[in-house]
Amino acid sequence: MDNSEVFVGLDIGTTSIKALVCENVKGQLKVIGVGIAPSTGLNHGVIVDIDKTAHAISQAIAKAEEKSNLSIKKVIVGLPANYLQMQKVHGMVTIASQGQSREIVNRDVIDVAKETLTQNIPPERAVLDLVPTEFSVDGFGGIKDPRGMVSVRLEMKATLYTGPKTIIHNTKKAVQRAGYTIKDFVIAPIATDFNLLNDGEQDFGTVVIDLGGGQTTTSIVHDHQLKYTFVDPEGGQYVTKDISTVLNTSLKNAEKLKLNHGYADHTLADTDAEINVNVVGKNEPVQFSEEYLAEVIEARMRQIFERIHQKLQSIHAPELPGGVTIIGGGAAMPGVKELAQQYFAGNIKVYVPEQMGVRHPGYANGLSLSMYESQLSDVGKLIKQTIQQPDIIESPRKEEPAPADDGRQLVHQWSNEPERPTRSTKNRANAKGKKRSATKDKQHSFGSRLKGMFDNLFD
């Protein structure tokens, strides 16, 4: 097997660490191995004990190696959206030499990307990602890949994502201490939103809710760009703690009750079903109704959904055509979709991967990391070289040497690639123009409100 076509996504969660080994077979990603281990050393999605986390990472990857029959050396690591900040940036470089225009090459893309990074970033923060919105060649905009075009001036508009250096440092140290090399860092909402949603959902706007164990992450993607993220400090662990406290049982028993008998919407529970619960201080199990257990779970889930709903209202987020997509381990609980429908408008769906062995919403993050890396474009790889160590991403064209390390301490991240290299920019533009013009009059008011909302997010 050609290891260059194998991708390992590492999802470092608060309650569990998942390693998914995927093989790219003729453009299709196939899961060939999965490893999962209980998390240790994390709090609300952030690593607080490097050694404990490193041990858990080793356990998860070792299981993935056994299942896939491969020796894993490099992994694609997801980063949480905690304290993520984003801003619009712009860069411009001169291509002409002695007044003569010439063709744009890889080096020019790297140079214009570097120009966009001339921002005043606080010392405690690091660059996570630089996502191009468009390139302009001599004033002609809307270009996704300018290479090969003749130009005097090259410009790039992009979104710059930054995060705390502490999160990057601790994650990097934990993975290295576990004995593995980081092939790439990817912001988790970027990986999921641009690989699990279809083209229409990315274009017209979708809310993605990741119900994790230690926290819940909400993100908005619109016009093929990550526009907004919000991290709620509560997740599945809090549901388990509530069950433990109310029913006076151990956390281990509470987790089993949640997984085996839990409902997020109490109206779906069986009112006649009784559950035997091992209660602390009792010699014999105590019976509770399945409906009562669901009421305990629902109370916490309502709090989480209510805070997300209020946050979306505070930024004046309208009803997005793509609706709401729910992922994460908590999304597997029966009744989550029905409860979410009481708080969010539009179509509500729970995303479940289709690949064998990972048909559970809890694997969505790990799978999306491999999907992202396997579909990274040449332009995306070039831009990554401006914000990360040169040894992480190889140069897409062998005839051009990779840029020398200039010593800057910029931590890397991905480049969103909403446009596939095999699709022409012209055809895309024409198709999008026809689609939008057909509904222009009908959605004029909605479009104005939507544009105003996302413009305000960067203010």
C-alpha positions in Angstrom: 0.0 0.0 0.0 1.3 3.4 -0.9 1.5 5.4 2.4 1.4 8.6 0.5 -2.3 7.9 -0.1 -3.0 7.1 3.6 -4.3 9.8 6.0 -4.7 9.5 9.7 -7.1 11.9 11.4 -6.6 12.4 15.1 -9.6 13.8 17.0 -8.5 14.8 20.5 -11.7 15.1 22.4 -12.4 15.7 26.1 -13.9 12.3 26.7 -12.3 10.2 24.0 -9.5 10.3 21.5 -10.1 8.8 18.1 -7.7 7.9 15.3 -9.1 7.1 11.9 -6.9 5.6 9.2 -8.2 6.3 5.7 -6.9 5.3 2.3 -7.6 7.3 -0.8 -8.7 4.8 -3.5 -9.3 6.5 -6.9 -10.5 9.7 -5.2 -12.7 8.0 -2.7 -11.7 7.9 1.0 -12.0 4.5 2.6 -11.7 3.9 6.4 -9.3 1.0 6.9 -8.7 1.3 10.7 -10.1 2.9 13.8 -8.6 3.4 17.2 -10.4 4.9 20.3 -9.2 5.4 23.8 -10.6 7.3 26.9 -9.2 10.8 27.1 -7.1 12.0 30.0 -5.5 15.3 30.6 -8.1 17.5 28.8 -10.6 20.1 30.1 -13.2 21.6 27.9 -11.4 20.4 24.8 -8.1 21.9 25.8 -5.0 19.9 26.8 -4.1 20.6 30.4 -1.8 17.6 31.1 0.6 16.8 28.2 1.9 13.5 29.6 -1.6 12.0 30.3 -2.9 13.1 26.9 0.2 11.7 25.1 -0.5 8.3 26.8 -4.1 8.4 25.6 -3.0 9.3 22.1 -0.6 6.4 22.0 -3.3 4.0 23.0 -5.7 5.2 20.3 -3.2 5.2 17.5 -1.9 1.8 18.6 -5.4 0.3 18.2 -5.7 2.0 14.8 -2.4 0.5 13.7 -3.6 -2.9 14.8 -6.9 -2.6 12.9 -5.3 -1.2 9.7 -2.1 -3.3 9.8 -0.1 -0.2 9.2 2.7 1.6 11.0 1.6 5.1 11.6 4.1 7.9 11.7 2.2 11.1 10.8 -1.2 12.3 11.9 -3.6 15.1 10.9 -4.6 16.8 14.2 -7.8 18.7 14.8 -7.7 21.9 16.8 -10.6 23.1 19.0 -12.3 26.4 18.2 -11.8 27.7 21.7 -10.9 31.5 21.7 -10.7 31.4 17.9 -10.6 34.9 16.2 -11.0 35.8 12.6 -10.4 38.9 10.5 -10.4 40.0 6.9 -7.0 40.6 5.4 -5.6 41.7 2.1 -2.2 41.4 0.4 -0.6 42.6 -2.9 2.6 42.0 -4.7 4.1 43.2 -7.9 4.8 40.6 -10.5 6.3 42.7 -13.3 10.0 42.8 -13.8 11.4 46.0 -15.3 7.9 47.0 -16.3 7.2 43.7 -18.2 4.4 41.4 -17.1 5.0 37.7 -16.7 3.2 34.5 -15.7 2.3 33.9 -12.1 4.2 31.0 -10.5 4.1 29.2 -7.1 6.5 31.6 -5.6 4.2 34.6 -6.3 1.3 32.9 -4.5 3.5 32.3 -1.5 4.7 35.9 -1.6 1.2 37.4 -1.7 0.1 35.1 1.1 3.0 36.4 3.2 1.9 40.0 2.5 -1.5 39.3 4.0 0.2 38.2 7.3 1.6 41.6 8.0 -0.9 42.1 10.8 -0.4 43.2 14.4 -1.0 39.9 16.2 -0.8 39.8 20.0 2.2 37.9 21.3 0.1 35.3 23.0 -1.7 34.4 19.8 -0.6 32.5 16.8 -1.8 32.2 13.2 -3.9 29.0 12.8 -5.1 29.4 9.2 -5.2 31.7 6.2 -8.2 31.0 4.0 -8.2 32.9 0.6 -11.5 34.4 -0.5 -10.3 35.4 -4.0 -7.3 36.4 -6.0 -7.2 39.4 -8.3 -4.9 39.7 -11.3 -4.5 43.3 -12.5 -7.8 44.2 -11.0 -9.8 41.2 -12.3 -11.2 39.5 -9.3 -13.0 36.2 -8.5 -10.0 34.0 -9.3 -9.3 30.9 -7.3 -6.0 29.8 -8.9 -4.0 32.6 -10.5 -1.0 30.5 -11.5 -0.2 30.6 -15.3 -1.9 33.9 -15.8 0.0 36.9 -17.1 0.1 39.7 -14.6 1.7 42.9 -13.4 0.0 42.9 -10.0 -1.4 40.0 -7.9 -3.7 40.6 -4.9 -5.3 38.2 -2.4 -8.3 38.7 -0.1 -8.5 36.2 2.7 -9.7 35.4 6.2 -7.0 35.1 8.9 -7.7 32.8 11.9 -5.7 33.1 15.1 -5.8 31.3 18.4 -3.9 31.0 21.7 -0.3 29.8 21.4 -0.9 27.6 24.5 -3.4 25.4 22.7 -1.1 24.9 19.8 2.0 24.3 21.9 0.3 21.7 24.2 -1.3 19.8 21.3 2.0 19.7 19.5 3.9 18.5 22.5 1.4 15.8 23.4 1.5 14.3 19.9 5.3 14.5 19.7 5.6 13.0 23.2 3.4 10.1 22.0 6.0 9.5 19.3 4.3 10.8 16.2 4.8 13.6 13.7 2.1 16.2 12.9 1.4 16.2 9.2 -1.0 19.0 9.5 -3.1 21.1 12.0 -6.7 21.7 11.0 -9.3 23.9 12.9 -12.0 21.4 13.7 -15.0 23.4 12.4 -13.2 24.1 9.2 -12.6 20.4 8.6 -16.2 19.4 9.4 -18.0 22.3 7.7 -16.2 22.0 4.4 -16.2 18.3 4.1 -19.4 17.1 5.7 -21.7 19.7 4.1 -22.7 19.6 0.4 -21.9 22.5 -1.9 -25.3 24.1 -1.5 -25.2 24.0 2.3 -21.7 25.7 2.2 -22.8 28.3 -0.3 -26.2 29.4 1.1 -25.4 29.0 4.8 -25.6 26.2 7.5 -25.3 26.1 11.2 -23.2 23.1 12.5 -23.5 22.0 16.1 -20.9 19.7 17.5 -22.2 18.0 20.6 -18.9 16.9 22.2 -18.2 15.4 25.6 -16.5 18.4 27.2 -18.1 21.2 25.2 -20.4 22.1 22.4 -19.1 24.0 19.4 -21.4 25.9 17.1 -20.2 27.3 13.7 -21.7 29.0 10.7 -20.5 28.4 7.2 -21.7 30.7 4.4 -20.4 31.5 0.9 -17.9 28.7 1.4 -16.3 30.5 4.3 -16.3 29.9 8.1 -18.0 33.0 9.4 -18.6 32.4 13.1 -17.8 30.0 15.9 -19.1 29.8 19.5 -18.0 27.3 22.2 -20.4 26.4 25.0 -18.5 25.0 28.0 -21.1 22.2 28.5 -21.4 18.9 26.7 -22.1 15.2 27.3 -20.1 15.1 30.5 -22.5 17.4 32.1 -25.4 15.2 31.2 -23.6 12.3 32.8 -22.9 14.3 35.9 -26.6 15.3 36.2 -27.7 11.7 36.0 -25.1 10.7 38.6 -26.2 13.5 41.0 -30.0 13.1 40.6 -30.1 9.3 40.7 -27.3 9.1 43.3 -25.2 6.7 41.2 -21.6 6.5 40.1 -20.4 8.4 37.0 -19.6 5.0 35.3 -23.2 3.8 35.9 -24.6 7.2 34.8 -22.7 7.0 31.5 -24.1 3.5 30.9 -27.6 4.7 31.6 -27.2 7.6 29.2 -25.9 5.4 26.4 -28.3 2.5 26.9 -31.5 4.2 28.0 -31.2 7.9 27.5 -33.4 10.2 25.4 -32.9 13.9 24.8 -36.7 14.4 24.5 -38.7 12.8 27.3 -41.8 12.5 25.2 -40.0 9.7 23.2 -39.3 7.7 26.3 -41.4 4.7 27.4 -43.4 5.7 30.3 -43.9 2.1 31.5 -40.3 1.0 31.2 -38.4 0.7 34.5 -34.6 0.8 34.8 -32.6 -0.8 37.7 -30.1 1.6 39.0 -27.3 0.8 41.4 -27.7 3.6 44.0 -24.9 4.6 46.4 -25.7 3.4 49.9 -28.3 0.8 48.8 -27.8 -2.9 48.7 -30.4 -3.5 46.1 -31.0 -1.6 42.8 -33.5 1.1 42.8 -36.0 1.4 39.9 -36.5 4.6 38.0 -38.7 5.1 35.0 -37.1 5.6 31.6 -39.2 8.8 31.3 -37.7 10.2 34.5 -34.2 9.6 33.2 -35.0 11.4 30.0 -36.3 14.4 31.9 -33.0 14.7 33.7 -31.1 14.5 30.3 -33.5 16.9 28.6 -33.1 19.6 31.3 -29.3 19.9 30.5 -29.8 19.6 26.7 -32.3 22.4 26.8 -29.9 24.6 28.6 -27.2 24.0 25.9 -29.6 24.5 23.0 -31.1 27.6 24.6 -27.7 29.3 25.0 -26.9 28.5 21.4 -30.2 29.9 20.3 -29.6 33.1 22.3 -26.1 33.5 20.9 -27.3 33.2 17.3 -30.0 35.7 18.0 -27.4 38.1 19.5 -25.6 38.2 16.2 -28.9 38.5 14.3 -28.4 35.3 12.5 -31.4 34.7 10.2 -32.8 31.3 9.3 -30.2 29.8 7.0 -31.3 27.8 3.9 -29.0 24.9 4.9 -30.6 24.6 8.3 -28.8 22.9 11.2 -26.5 19.9 11.0 -25.7 18.2 14.3 -22.5 16.1 14.8 -20.5 14.7 17.7 -21.1 11.9 20.2 -24.0 13.6 21.8 -25.8 13.7 18.5 -26.3 9.9 18.6 -28.7 10.2 21.6 -32.3 9.5 20.5 -34.5 12.7 20.6 -31.7 15.2 19.9 -33.1 16.1 16.5 -36.6 16.4 17.9 -35.5 18.7 20.8 -33.3 20.8 18.4 -36.4 21.5 16.3 -37.9 23.4 19.2 -35.0 25.9 19.2 -33.8 26.2 15.6 -35.7 26.9 12.4 -35.2 25.1 9.0 -34.1 21.6 8.3 -32.5 19.8 11.2 -30.4 16.7 10.6 -27.9 14.5 12.4 -24.9 13.7 10.3 -23.8 10.0 10.3 -20.8 8.9 8.3 -21.6 6.4 5.6 -18.3 4.5 5.8 -18.3 1.0 7.4 -17.1 0.9 10.9 -17.7 4.6 11.6 -21.4 5.0 11.2 -21.8 7.1 14.3 -21.9 10.9 14.6 -19.0 10.8 17.0 -16.6 9.9 14.2 -17.5 12.9 12.1 -14.6 15.0 13.3 -11.9 12.4 12.8 -13.2 11.5 9.4 -13.4 15.1 8.2 -9.7 15.6 9.1 -8.6 13.0 6.6 -11.2 14.2 4.1 -9.8 17.7 4.3 -6.2 16.6 3.9 -6.9 14.3 0.9 -8.7 17.2 -0.9 -6.2 19.9 -0.2 -5.5 21.8 -3.4 -2.1 22.9 -4.8 -2.9 26.5 -3.9 -3.9 25.5 -0.4 -0.6 23.7 0.1 1.3 26.8 -1.1 -0.6 29.1 1.3 0.1 26.6 4.2 3.8 27.0 3.5 3.6 30.6 4.6 2.2 29.8 8.1 3.8 26.5 9.1 7.0 24.6 9.2 8.2 23.6 5.6 8.4 19.9 6.5 4.7 19.5 7.2 3.3 20.2 3.7 5.2 19.2 0.6 5.5 21.6 -2.4 2.7 20.8 -4.9 5.2 21.2 -7.8 8.5 19.5 -7.7 10.2 21.8 -10.2 9.9 24.7 -7.8 11.9 24.6 -4.5 10.0 25.1 -1.3 10.6 28.5 0.3 13.4 28.8 2.9 12.4 29.0 6.6 12.6 32.6 7.5 12.6 31.9 11.2 9.1 33.3 12.0 7.2 31.6 14.8 3.9 31.4 12.9 1.9 28.3 13.6 0.2 27.0 10.6 -3.3 26.0 9.5 -5.2 24.9 6.5 -6.6 26.6 3.5 -10.3 26.1 2.7 -10.8 24.8 -0.9 -14.4 25.3 -1.8 -13.6 25.2 -5.5 -12.3 21.8 -6.7 -9.3 22.0 -9.1 -11.1 20.0 -11.7 -13.9 22.5 -12.1 -13.3 25.7 -14.1 -13.7 29.0 -12.4 -15.7 30.3 -15.4 -18.3 27.5 -15.3 -18.6 27.8 -11.6 -19.2 31.5 -11.8 -21.8 31.1 -14.6 -23.7 28.4 -12.7 -23.7 30.4 -9.5 -24.9 33.5 -11.4 -27.8 31.6 -12.9 -28.8 30.0 -9.7 -28.8 33.3 -7.7 -30.5 35.4 -10.4 -33.4 33.0 -10.5 -34.2 33.7 -6.9 -32.9 37.2 -6.6 -36.2 39.0 -6.3 -37.6 36.5 -3.9 -34.7 36.5 -1.5 -33.5 40.1 -1.8 -34.5 41.0 1.7 -33.1 37.8 3.2 -29.8 38.2 1.3 -29.4 41.8 2.5 -29.9 40.7 6.1 -27.5 37.8 5.7 -24.8 39.9 4.2 -25.1 42.5 7.0 -24.9 39.9 9.6 -21.7 38.4 8.3 -20.1 41.8 7.7 -20.7 42.7 11.3 -19.0 39.6 12.5 -15.7 41.0 11.5 -16.2 44.5 12.9 
